[in-house]
Amino acid sequence: MATFTTTDGVELHHTDDGDGPVAVLIAGFCAPAASWEFQRQALLAEGHRVIGFDRRYHGESAKASFGQRLARHGKDLRELLEHLDLRDVALVGSSMGGSTIWAYCDLYGTDRLRSIVTIDQTPKMINDDTWPYGFYGLTRENAGTFFDKGIPDTGRGKADRLAGFAKLIELLGEDPPFADPGDPPMRALLQDHATQDWRDVVARISVPALFLTARDSQLWPCEHAFAMAETNPLVSVTILEDCGHALHLDQVDAASAALLGFLT
């Protein structure tokens, strides 16, 4: 097991396989690096070096009760790149993993990056008069309690938000180590996630970025991606049909093809 220790003393786990152009995979809320197994195999088959990153309190990394804010997760990502001396990197983040990338870019820019892919993550979770593409039902008025019982069922999008995970379990032969969303540190992280607005960061990035988004996401409208593409000519959009928020598991082949097409 490969690990490194952050500047605030937390041991973080990562995988490192293959040779060639580097892709760093960052999973979403509660999800481990193992949740990328389909895409990891596809990238390796096409000659990429693939780094799977378990954020703090995720996967095989230490269950640190502190630092559960996206700014610290962005710094952790930077320290991973420095630890492995990685440059010309493609960062690929699913859901909150995408927000981790925006936190990284906000703090450090794109000097070590080649490209960015975010998978079904709106840059602003709270809906208001300027932004109708946030988490369904989340407003500034209810933001303090909206996630008290975890991720609510919005009644929108594809019927079963977790349907694709059965494919992952079959591939791995075991249940991957998901974190408990009810743990207080995870609740704090989710609350921090909910209040961020990364639109200005997206508008200023200086490397190509792909918003890979689900037509039938259960969490937010896919139109968030087009709104961001209007702010930066380096942003492109791919919408996948007949899939929900976990699109890289719902539509494995289409998601992997879109990812590879962009990265190559």
Backbone hydrogen bonds, N-H to C=O, Kabsch-Sander energy under -0.5 kcal/mol:
donor,donor_aa,acceptor,acceptor_aa,energy
2,A,14,H,-0.7
4,F,12,L,-1.8
6,T,10,V,-2.5
9,G,6,T,-2.0
12,L,4,F,-3.0
12,L,10,V,-0.6
14,H,2,A,-2.4
15,T,52,G,-2.2
17,D,50,V,-2.2
22,V,88,D,-0.5
23,A,49,R,-2.6
24,V,90,A,-2.8
25,L,23,A,-0.6
25,L,51,I,-3.3
26,I,92,V,-3.0
27,A,25,L,-0.5
27,A,53,F,-0.7
31,A,28,G,-1.5
35,S,32,P,-1.8
36,W,33,A,-2.0
37,E,34,A,-1.6
40,R,36,W,-3.1
41,Q,37,E,-2.3
42,A,38,F,-1.8
43,L,39,Q,-2.7
44,L,40,R,-2.5
45,A,41,Q,-2.2
46,E,42,A,-0.9
46,E,43,L,-0.6
47,G,44,L,-1.8
48,H,43,L,-2.0
49,R,21,P,-2.4
50,V,17,D,-3.0
50,V,48,H,-0.6
51,I,23,A,-2.8
51,I,49,R,-0.5
52,G,15,T,-1.0
52,G,50,V,-0.5
53,F,25,L,-2.5
53,F,51,I,-0.5
54,D,13,H,-2.2
54,D,52,G,-0.5
55,R,53,F,-0.7
57,Y,62,A,-2.3
58,H,55,R,-2.4
59,G,177,P,-0.7
61,S,58,H,-2.1
62,A,11,E,-2.8
64,A,62,A,-1.7
69,R,67,G,-2.0
73,H,69,R,-1.9
74,G,70,L,-2.6
75,K,71,A,-1.8
76,D,72,R,-2.6
77,L,73,H,-2.0
78,R,74,G,-1.9
79,E,75,K,-2.5
80,L,76,D,-1.9
81,L,77,L,-2.1
82,E,78,R,-2.4
83,H,79,E,-2.5
84,L,80,L,-2.2
85,D,82,E,-0.7
86,L,81,L,-2.8
89,V,112,R,-2.4
90,A,22,V,-2.4
91,L,89,V,-0.6
91,L,115,S,-2.2
92,V,24,V,-2.9
93,G,117,V,-2.8
94,S,26,I,-2.2
95,S,119,I,-2.9
97,G,94,S,-2.8
98,G,95,S,-1.9
99,S,95,S,-1.1
100,T,96,M,-2.0
101,I,97,G,-1.4
102,W,98,G,-1.9
103,A,99,S,-2.4
104,Y,100,T,-2.2
105,C,101,I,-2.7
106,D,102,W,-2.3
107,L,103,A,-1.7
108,Y,104,Y,-3.0
109,G,105,C,-1.9
111,D,108,Y,-0.6
113,L,110,T,-1.6
114,R,89,V,-3.9
115,S,89,V,-1.3
116,I,208,P,-2.0
117,V,91,L,-2.7
118,T,210,L,-2.6
119,I,93,G,-2.8
120,D,118,T,-0.7
120,D,212,L,-2.6
125,M,196,Q,-0.9
127,N,138,L,-2.4
128,D,131,W,-1.9
131,W,128,D,-1.1
135,F,125,M,-1.9
136,Y,219,L,-2.6
138,L,135,F,-2.4
139,T,137,G,-0.5
140,R,127,N,-0.6
143,A,139,T,-0.9
145,T,142,N,-1.4
146,F,142,N,-1.7
148,D,145,T,-1.9
150,G,147,F,-1.9
154,T,152,P,-0.7
158,K,216,D,-2.7
161,R,159,A,-0.7
163,A,160,D,-1.0
165,F,162,L,-1.4
166,A,163,A,-1.2
167,K,164,G,-0.9
168,L,164,G,-1.1
169,I,165,F,-2.4
170,E,166,A,-2.0
171,L,167,K,-2.1
172,L,168,L,-2.7
173,G,169,I,-2.2
174,E,169,I,-0.6
178,F,176,P,-1.7
179,A,30,C,-2.3
183,D,180,D,-1.7
186,M,183,D,-0.7
187,R,183,D,-2.3
188,A,184,P,-2.3
189,L,185,P,-1.9
190,L,186,M,-2.5
191,Q,187,R,-2.1
192,D,188,A,-2.1
193,H,189,L,-2.6
194,A,190,L,-2.1
195,T,191,Q,-1.0
195,T,192,D,-0.7
196,Q,193,H,-1.1
198,W,123,P,-2.7
202,V,198,W,-2.4
203,A,199,R,-2.1
204,R,200,D,-0.7
204,R,201,V,-0.9
205,I,201,V,-0.8
205,I,202,V,-0.8
209,A,234,L,-2.4
210,L,116,I,-2.6
211,F,236,S,-2.8
212,L,118,T,-2.7
212,L,210,L,-0.8
213,T,211,F,-0.7
213,T,238,T,-2.7
215,R,240,L,-2.8
216,D,243,C,-1.4
217,S,214,A,-1.1
224,H,221,P,-1.4
225,A,222,C,-1.7
226,F,222,C,-0.6
227,A,223,E,-2.1
228,M,224,H,-1.7
229,A,225,A,-2.0
230,E,226,F,-1.4
231,T,228,M,-1.5
232,N,228,M,-0.6
232,N,229,A,-0.6
235,V,232,N,-1.8
236,S,209,A,-2.8
238,T,211,F,-2.4
240,L,213,T,-2.8
240,L,238,T,-0.5
247,L,245,H,-1.9
249,L,246,A,-1.9
250,D,246,A,-2.4
251,Q,247,L,-2.6
252,V,249,L,-0.6
255,A,251,Q,-2.8
256,S,252,V,-2.6
257,A,253,D,-2.4
258,A,254,A,-2.3
259,L,255,A,-2.4
260,L,256,S,-2.8
261,G,257,A,-2.6
262,F,258,A,-1.8
263,L,259,L,-2.5
264,T,260,L,-2.1
